[in-house]
Amino acid sequence: MGGAVTAGVILIPIFKDEYSRDGETTAPERFLDLHLDAIVDHTIGNREKASDAVFLQGARSSAARTFCSTVGSKLRQQFPHGGRPEGAATMASSCVENEEGFLIDLLLTGGLSSASAVQVGEFLCSKLGGVSNRFSSHTLAIDNVYLLFSTYLVFSMQIGFAMLCAGSVRAKNTMNIMMTNVLDAAAGGISFYLFGFGFAFGRSEHNNSFIGSNFFSLHNIPDRSNGFDYSFFLFQWSFAIAAAGITSGSIAERTQFVAYLVYSSFLTGFVYPIIAHWMWSVDGWLGATGPTRLFGVGAIDFAGSGVVHMVGGIAGLWGAYIEGPRIGKFTRDGSPGMDMKGHNASLVVLGSFLLWFGWFGFNPGSFVKILVPYDGSDFEGNWTGVARTGVTTTLAGCAAALTTLFARRYYTGHWNVVDVCNGLLGGFAAITAGCSVVDPWAALLCGFGAAWVLMGFNYMADVFKYDDPLQAAQLHGGCGAWGLLFTGLFANEKYVLEAYGPGRGHGYLLGGGGNLLAAQLVSILVIFLWVTVTMVPCFWFLNKNDLLRIDTDDELAGMDLTCHGGPAYYNDDQPYHSYAEYLDQKYEKTRGRRHGGDQLA
């Protein structure tokens, strides 16, 4: 009924304003009355021919019947003898295929002469075409504003990353970790602009399932055929730099500045885009987006548990492993060494809340378009999925935070806020894959499982003497993999249909068979292997050429002083108050070692 009323409001003033006859009213009010039921039946039977003729929706309602009668009366007023409206030939050129013929049939059924029906059909079709174009423009504008707003939320996560990282490292390395966060965004922005976006989403006559082949440096953007505007590039860039930010946390407090430049550019310009192409491009072979789908269904990673979080986490895993632990983290015999907890829990909490806020752009924003109604409904659409995705994201994080709170209280005897924040973020990283396709109750299970995955990987890190100051590999890599697996178990068939369309799989535990679960397992393996074969050589090369880890004395003194000109905080308890003072003491220490060696000789 709403479509009929809307069309009536739009079309009737058009006839009145453009073809009024100085108040002359020659049409009988009974126009179409004798044949109204036949018209309605004809309309219902031909609805598929007029997908854009919104005025036909709900044709059996009283409002629609009134509208048909009114339009019929107006048409007979303006064309009582089949007169041709001025400019009709030009206007008819905008008609969509089959629309004009359908309207002519409708008018003939209503009692107009053949000549009048043809001419009025051309006129009415042209008017509807103009209205449809205007609606299409408004839809694009709304979708672009929504995507840009989501982009701003995702980019605000960089603030959260910066605060979280700053609070999780020791005070002497605060400026360094903050600088790396700025660098991830800046270097990643240039690299993704030049290469990354094209590798991820580029489409041309050379399309292939492995790598994109167009849109480098945003050449040919905007692109109407693929629906790519500048807003889409910005949104994808904000995801790429998030992956690079994850890696910087794993190798914090002992990495040379040049290494950040190299790995960040390589990760955002090549490693991440290839995974994004496989999973999210319509040409990709791994995901559920395109026509060619793994095992006939494709893997589901809606917002990036694998594409973003696993990529960043696995890259950080290898970087931290090749570098080795921080000095003093473990003793010579492998037992736990110094307590290297972060220096500011307040910054950790602030960063966690900012990341939570940004995740409402990360997950719901991955719908890309919001003004898309679901088939058969004028009440539900992508806006429903967006809201539900916000709910599942929130519930997964909450469940993970509470699970971590009580579990860590049981094991350590303390209510540790830093552990709770990490658990919260682990829940978010896990639900990101299936946020749009799982039920809210399932999101609680996802968060519960993510907390135990994180705690389990943290335990394994201590066993294997692996040092990650922000638990980034465990949190993003481990919980991201769990999220992909969970989606294969609990994806809801209805939600998958709404988010991806028909022909995709749903959760194994919900009766969906094993195809989706198998695709999810393959995606976990493929992402791990791809990041391994690309990032291990990168970090190995940097380490081999002494470009990865800083000097031992510089690491002990703190990177703020040795690399960035001074500490982030100034107080009387600092061993050094300037870089010059540090160099003087380092020189004296070196002389003492040399003279001691001479005496022993």
Number of C-alpha atoms within 10 A of each C-alpha: 17 15 17 24 18 13 19 20 11 15 17 15 12 14 17 14 9 10 16 15 12 6 7 9 14 14 16 12 14 13 21 24 18 11 13 19 14 15 23 22 12 15 21 15 10 15 15 11 16 19 13 16 19 18 22 24 20 18 21 15 14 12 17 23 21 17 23 24 19 17 17 22 20 23 23 22 20 23 19 14 12 18 12 17 15 10 9 17 14 11 17 19 12 16 20 16 10 12 21 24 19 19 22 23 19 20 22 18 18 23 19 24 14 14 15 22 24 21 21 26 25 26 23 24 26 23 20 22 21 15 16 15 12 11 12 12 12 13 16 15 13 15 19 19 15 19 24 20 16 26 26 16 23 26 24 18 26 23 20 23 25 24 26 31 29 27 25 27 23 17 19 22 26 26 21 27 27 18 15 23 25 16 20 27 23 15 23 29 21 16 22 31 21 17 24 33 32 26 27 32 28 25 20 10 7 10 16 17 17 17 24 28 19 22 24 20 16 19 13 12 17 16 13 9 7 12 10 16 15 13 20 18 19 20 24 20 24 24 22 31 29 23 27 32 27 30 31 29 29 27 31 24 27 24 23 20 19 12 18 23 16 16 24 28 26 22 29 31 26 20 25 28 27 28 27 26 28 28 29 26 25 21 25 29 22 30 28 30 25 19 15 17 21 20 15 15 24 28 33 34 30 28 25 29 29 35 28 28 31 31 32 32 32 28 32 32 25 23 27 26 17 17 19 16 18 23 14 13 17 18 11 9 7 12 11 14 13 11 9 13 14 20 17 18 19 15 20 26 20 18 24 24 18 21 25 21 17 22 26 21 26 27 26 29 24 23 24 19 19 23 16 14 15 17 9 8 8 10 9 13 18 19 18 15 21 22 14 19 28 21 18 29 31 24 25 32 30 22 24 31 27 18 21 29 22 16 18 17 14 11 8 10 10 12 15 15 16 22 16 24 25 26 31 30 27 35 37 36 32 38 39 31 31 33 35 34 30 27 18 20 11 23 31 22 18 32 36 24 22 36 31 18 23 28 22 13 18 19 14 13 16 15 12 9 17 20 23 26 23 24 24 28 33 27 31 31 32 27 35 35 27 28 32 30 26 27 32 30 23 24 28 24 18 13 17 22 16 17 17 18 12 12 14 21 28 29 24 20 15 13 14 19 15 17 20 28 28 18 26 28 16 17 27 22 12 15 20 19 12 16 22 17 11 15 22 18 12 19 24 17 13 21 16 9 9 13 18 24 20 19 14 12 11 17 21 16 18 24 28 24 24 24 18 16 13 19 24 15 11 10 9 7 7 12 10 19 15 14 17 14 13 17 14 11 12 15 12 12 11 12 12 12 11 11 11 11 10 9 7 6 6
